[in-house]
Amino acid sequence: MHLNEAQKDKDYIVKSIGLPFETERRLQALGMTDDTPIRVVNRKGKGILVVKLRGTRFAFGYNITKNIEVEEAPDEQQQ
């Protein structure tokens, strides 16, 4: 599934990022790499999400969230 389909207050694991090179490198510099846990804090409209990533909150628009593949985190990883 893609991040834009994620539900609020659930934990996910980043599986892959399919964005242009510079954008993908920027997200990696912020800490979003493969197998990183991520929590959806809030949803704002179509695919716009506020997420918690490595202790920091970020807002991502639809054009970014639709290109990040995630899977639900196992129950023992959820906060």
Secondary structure, DSSP 8 states (H G I E B T S, - for coil): -BGGG--TT-EEEEEEE-S-HHHHHHHHHTT--TT-EEEEEEE-SSS-EEEEETTEEEEE-HHHHTTEEEEE--GGG--
